């Protein structure tokens, strides 16, 4: 059994901070919105090869996978490497792609969500190699694509098409310094109603689709208040995120109206239940509304199309699960403190890894949730260091139990 020198692993993580910071800043400088990740994949491959990964591959979807070791237990670390756009540039006080660096922070689009996780993962690999923290495990460091567009699609492909089925996965999404063991799920739902156009001077001759939708909107708002709650994940929710209409002109009765609904699913809610709740609303029935789920079919940057319904299940890893307990032990011994064990507010690739396939997921990542998708996004160097140490220590901690930490 290989023991872990806690002082050395923390010291090495701190020593590699300049390299991690430079790598992170390089990734920030490469715009990498969903389906446009080619340049950042090339940069990640370069860093993985430089620090000494045993093997680096890019799959047909464009996910990058770096391998260390060849043991019988497969453990994966995951960071999505795409970002959202910058939004209104006037809301930023600095260039979102050039970013900035101080003694304590690094700013730029993707700094917290989620390039910081990739930087820490790669240098965890370097620490493992340098300290000889190998064992009967294979570590796969995954940079996944298209997560911001369709969370979990990348892992649907990895598991179903590439055949990679880890024993567990550590998600490096930002966790505000805590260990996260679950999240609500979500759905993207479409409701459409039809009307009949007429001249706006005589609306009684037509059937206004917008008025029909107006009554549905009121019932949806009321439905939101009735959705069930879970003691850990919290309440299910819905909000109307988009509205569209068709009409011959501004002087006519609208003959079509469609809305998009962002539906968040708590534990115990499922796809069929969420769809039925909307279909059964009196206003939806009266308008003969069509309730469907959106489908994602956008090509990846490699040109691969891997269609999926926009359904992303909730998931929870039990507090007493061996993976949860391993994460807690790793944190305690590395940092001599008790971790905060909690959940994400937003959605992650865990919707597929655990939500669809039942592979345990635990979260520990640099940065803060509130920085995700926000202007002036930033992350903290201390987080990069702690996460690199954590990722390097957790595989052996899992294999060897508490005795591995000396």
C-alpha positions in Angstrom: 0.0 0.0 0.0 1.4 3.4 -1.0 1.1 6.1 1.6 0.6 9.7 0.8 2.9 12.4 2.2 0.3 15.1 2.9 2.9 17.8 3.4 4.7 17.0 0.1 1.5 16.8 -2.0 0.4 20.2 -0.7 3.8 21.7 -1.2 4.0 20.4 -4.8 0.5 21.8 -5.6 1.7 25.2 -4.3 4.9 24.9 -6.3 3.1 24.2 -9.5 0.8 27.3 -9.1 2.8 29.4 -11.6 2.5 26.7 -14.3 -1.2 26.2 -13.5 -1.9 29.9 -13.7 -0.1 30.3 -17.0 -2.0 27.3 -18.4 -5.3 28.7 -17.2 -4.6 32.1 -18.7 -3.8 30.4 -22.1 -7.1 28.6 -22.0 -9.0 31.8 -21.2 -7.3 33.5 -24.2 -8.8 30.9 -26.6 -12.5 31.6 -27.1 -14.2 28.2 -26.7 -17.9 28.5 -26.8 -19.9 25.2 -27.2 -19.1 23.6 -30.6 -16.0 25.8 -31.0 -13.5 24.1 -28.7 -10.9 23.0 -31.2 -8.2 25.5 -30.2 -8.5 24.9 -26.5 -8.4 21.1 -27.0 -5.1 21.5 -28.9 -3.7 23.6 -26.0 -4.9 21.1 -23.4 -3.3 18.3 -25.3 0.0 20.2 -25.4 -0.1 20.6 -21.6 -1.0 17.0 -20.9 1.9 15.8 -23.1 4.3 18.2 -21.5 3.6 17.2 -17.9 3.9 13.5 -18.8 0.5 11.8 -19.3 0.9 8.2 -20.5 -1.5 8.6 -23.3 -3.7 11.5 -24.7 -6.6 11.0 -27.1 -9.3 13.1 -28.7 -12.5 11.1 -29.5 -14.7 11.6 -32.5 -16.9 14.1 -30.7 -13.9 16.1 -29.7 -13.6 15.3 -26.0 -10.0 15.1 -24.9 -8.9 12.2 -22.6 -5.6 12.0 -20.8 -4.6 8.7 -19.2 -2.3 7.9 -16.3 -1.6 4.3 -15.2 -3.2 1.0 -16.3 -4.7 -0.5 -13.2 -8.0 -2.4 -12.9 -10.0 0.4 -11.2 -10.9 3.3 -13.6 -11.3 6.7 -12.0 -12.2 9.8 -14.0 -11.9 13.5 -13.4 -14.1 15.7 -15.6 -14.1 19.3 -16.6 -16.1 20.7 -19.4 -13.9 22.9 -21.6 -16.5 25.0 -23.4 -17.9 28.3 -22.1 -20.8 30.5 -22.6 -20.4 33.7 -24.6 -19.4 37.0 -22.9 -22.8 38.7 -23.2 -22.8 42.4 -23.3 -19.1 43.5 -23.4 -20.1 46.7 -21.6 -20.8 44.7 -18.5 -17.2 43.7 -18.2 -14.5 45.9 -16.6 -11.7 44.0 -18.4 -11.2 42.1 -21.6 -12.9 38.7 -21.0 -10.4 36.8 -23.1 -7.2 38.6 -22.1 -8.4 38.5 -18.5 -6.2 39.6 -15.6 -4.0 38.1 -12.9 -3.2 39.3 -9.4 -1.4 37.6 -6.5 -4.7 35.9 -5.5 -7.0 35.9 -8.6 -7.3 35.1 -12.3 -10.1 36.7 -14.3 -11.6 35.9 -17.6 -14.4 34.0 -19.3 -14.2 30.4 -18.1 -12.0 31.1 -15.1 -14.5 29.4 -12.7 -16.7 27.8 -15.3 -14.7 25.7 -15.9 -11.1 26.0 -17.2 -9.8 26.3 -13.6 -10.9 22.7 -13.0 -8.9 21.5 -16.1 -5.8 23.4 -14.9 -5.9 21.7 -11.5 -6.6 18.2 -13.0 -3.7 18.3 -15.4 -1.3 19.3 -12.6 -2.7 16.7 -10.3 -1.5 14.3 -12.9 2.0 15.8 -12.7 1.9 15.4 -8.9 0.9 11.8 -9.2 3.8 11.1 -11.6 6.4 12.9 -9.6 5.4 11.4 -6.2 4.8 7.9 -7.5 1.2 7.9 -6.3 0.3 5.1 -8.7 -1.6 2.0 -7.8 -4.0 -0.5 -9.2 -6.0 2.3 -10.9 -6.2 4.0 -14.3 -6.9 7.8 -14.0 -8.7 9.4 -17.0 -8.6 13.2 -17.1 -11.5 14.3 -19.3 -12.0 17.6 -21.0 -15.6 17.4 -22.2 -17.3 19.5 -24.9 -20.7 20.9 -25.5 -21.7 20.9 -21.8 -23.0 24.5 -21.9 -25.2 23.6 -24.8 -26.3 20.2 -23.7 -25.0 19.1 -20.3 -24.1 15.4 -20.2 -24.2 14.8 -24.0 -20.4 14.4 -24.0 -20.7 11.6 -21.3 -23.5 9.9 -23.1 -21.1 9.6 -26.0 -18.1 8.6 -23.9 -20.0 5.9 -22.0 -22.1 4.5 -24.9 -19.8 4.8 -27.8 -16.3 4.7 -26.3 -17.1 2.2 -23.6 -15.5 4.1 -20.8 -17.3 3.2 -17.5 -15.4 4.6 -14.5 -15.9 3.3 -11.0 -16.6 6.9 -10.1 -16.1 10.4 -11.5 -15.0 13.6 -9.8 -16.6 16.6 -11.3 -14.5 19.7 -11.1 -17.3 22.2 -11.6 -16.9 25.1 -9.1 -18.1 24.1 -5.6 -17.3 27.2 -3.5 -14.7 25.1 -1.5 -17.2 22.4 -0.6 -17.8 18.8 -1.6 -21.0 18.4 -3.7 -23.0 15.2 -4.0 -26.0 16.1 -6.1 -28.0 18.5 -8.1 -31.5 19.0 -9.4 -32.2 17.8 -13.0 -33.8 19.8 -15.7 -35.9 19.7 -18.9 -36.4 22.0 -21.9 -40.1 22.0 -22.7 -41.9 23.6 -25.6 -45.6 24.6 -25.5 -47.3 25.7 -28.8 -50.8 26.9 -29.5 -52.5 27.8 -32.8 -54.9 30.5 -33.6 -56.6 32.0 -36.7 -55.5 35.3 -38.1 -57.8 38.2 -38.9 -57.5 41.9 -39.5 -56.6 43.7 -36.3 -59.6 46.1 -36.8 -61.9 43.1 -36.3 -60.2 40.7 -33.9 -63.5 38.9 -33.3 -63.2 37.3 -36.7 -60.0 35.5 -35.6 -58.7 33.4 -32.7 -55.7 35.1 -31.0 -53.0 32.6 -30.1 -51.3 35.1 -27.8 -54.4 35.5 -25.7 -54.6 31.7 -25.4 -51.0 31.5 -24.3 -51.6 34.3 -21.8 -54.0 32.1 -19.9 -51.5 29.3 -20.0 -48.8 31.5 -18.6 -50.8 32.3 -15.6 -51.5 28.7 -14.9 -47.8 27.8 -15.3 -46.9 30.5 -12.7 -49.3 28.9 -10.3 -48.0 25.4 -11.1 -44.5 26.5 -10.1 -45.7 27.2 -6.6 -47.2 23.7 -6.3 -44.2 21.7 -7.3 -42.8 19.2 -4.8 -39.7 19.7 -2.7 -36.9 17.5 -1.4 -35.1 18.0 1.9 -31.6 17.9 0.2 -32.1 19.1 -3.4 -34.8 21.6 -2.6 -37.9 22.5 -4.6 -38.7 21.7 -8.2 -39.3 24.8 -10.3 -40.3 26.1 -13.7 -39.9 29.4 -15.5 -40.8 30.6 -19.0 -37.6 31.5 -20.7 -38.6 32.4 -24.2 -41.8 33.4 -26.2 -42.3 33.4 -29.9 -45.3 34.3 -32.1 -46.5 34.2 -35.7 -48.7 36.8 -37.3 -49.3 38.1 -40.8 -48.5 41.7 -39.6 -48.6 44.1 -36.7 -52.1 44.8 -37.9 -53.4 41.2 -37.5 -54.5 38.7 -35.0 -51.6 36.3 -34.0 -52.1 32.8 -35.4 -49.4 31.1 -33.4 -47.6 31.4 -30.1 -44.9 29.2 -28.6 -43.0 29.3 -25.3 -40.0 27.6 -23.9 -40.0 26.3 -20.3 -36.9 25.7 -18.1 -38.2 23.0 -15.8 -35.9 22.0 -12.8 -36.5 18.6 -11.4 -36.0 17.7 -7.8 -35.5 14.2 -6.4 -38.6 12.1 -7.1 -39.7 14.0 -10.2 -39.4 12.5 -13.6 -39.8 13.3 -17.3 -43.3 11.9 -17.7 -44.6 13.6 -14.6 -43.3 17.0 -15.6 -44.8 16.7 -19.1 -48.2 15.5 -17.7 -48.4 18.4 -15.2 -48.3 20.9 -18.1 -50.6 18.9 -20.4 -53.2 18.7 -17.7 -53.5 22.4 -17.1 -57.0 23.6 -18.0 -55.8 26.4 -20.2 -53.5 24.0 -22.1 -56.4 21.6 -22.7 -58.7 24.4 -23.7 -56.2 25.7 -26.3 -55.4 22.2 -27.5 -51.8 23.1 -26.7 -49.0 20.9 -28.0 -46.5 20.1 -25.2 -43.2 18.6 -26.4 -39.6 18.3 -25.3 -36.8 20.0 -27.2 -34.2 17.8 -28.9 -30.5 18.7 -29.2 -29.0 18.0 -32.6 -26.2 20.6 -33.0 -22.9 19.3 -34.5 -19.8 19.3 -32.3 -16.7 21.1 -33.5 -15.6 17.8 -35.3 -18.9 17.7 -37.2 -20.4 14.8 -35.2 -24.1 15.0 -34.5 -25.3 12.9 -31.5 -29.0 13.7 -31.0 -30.6 13.6 -27.6 -33.8 14.7 -25.9 -33.3 17.8 -23.6 -34.0 15.8 -20.5 -31.3 15.8 -17.8 -32.1 13.7 -14.7 -31.6 14.8 -11.0 -29.2 12.8 -9.0 -27.9 12.4 -5.5 -25.0 10.4 -4.1 -25.7 9.2 -0.6 -23.8 10.9 2.2 -22.6 7.5 3.4 -21.6 6.2 0.0 -17.9 5.1 -0.2 -17.1 7.8 -2.8 -18.6 10.5 -0.7 -16.7 9.3 2.4 -13.5 9.0 0.4 -13.8 12.6 -0.7 -14.5 13.7 2.9 -11.4 11.7 4.2 -9.2 13.2 1.5 -10.3 16.7 2.4 -9.8 16.2 6.1 -6.3 14.8 5.9 -5.0 17.2 3.2 -6.4 20.4 4.8 -6.9 19.5 8.5 -10.5 20.8 8.4 -14.0 19.5 8.1 -15.5 20.0 4.6 -18.9 21.4 3.8 -20.9 18.8 2.0 -23.6 20.2 -0.2 -25.1 20.3 -3.7 -24.9 22.4 -6.9 -27.6 24.9 -7.7 -27.0 24.5 -11.5 -26.7 21.4 -13.7 -23.5 19.4 -14.5 -22.4 16.5 -16.6 -23.5 14.4 -13.6 -27.0 14.3 -15.2 -25.6 11.6 -17.6 -22.8 10.0 -15.6 -25.0 9.3 -12.5 -28.5 10.5 -13.6 -28.7 8.3 -16.7 -26.0 5.6 -16.1 -25.8 5.3 -12.3 -22.0 5.9 -12.1 -21.2 7.7 -8.8 -20.2 11.4 -9.1 -18.7 13.6 -6.4 -17.9 17.3 -6.9 -14.9 19.3 -5.8 -13.8 22.2 -8.0 -12.1 25.6 -8.0 -14.1 28.8 -8.2 -17.6 29.8 -7.2 -21.0 29.0 -8.6 -21.9 32.7 -8.7 -19.1 33.4 -11.1 -20.6 31.0 -13.8 -21.9 32.9 -16.8 -21.4 36.3 -15.0 -19.5 39.3 -16.3 -16.1 39.9 -14.7 -15.8 36.1 -14.1 -12.8 35.1 -11.9 -11.3 32.3 -9.9 -8.9 32.1 -6.9 -5.4 30.7 -7.0 -5.7 29.1 -3.6 -8.6 27.0 -5.0 -6.4 25.8 -7.9 -3.8 24.6 -5.5 -6.2 22.8 -3.1 -8.0 21.1 -5.9 -4.8 19.9 -7.6 -3.7 18.3 -4.3 -7.2 16.8 -3.8 -7.3 15.2 -7.2 -3.9 13.8 -6.8 -4.7 12.2 -3.4 -8.2 10.9 -3.9 -7.5 7.8 -6.1 -5.2 6.2 -3.7 -7.4 7.2 -0.8 -10.2 5.4 -2.4 -8.1 2.3 -3.1 -6.3 2.1 0.2 -8.8 3.7 2.7 -7.8 6.0 5.5 -4.5 4.2 6.2 -3.2 5.6 2.9 -2.9 9.0 4.4 0.1 9.1 6.7 
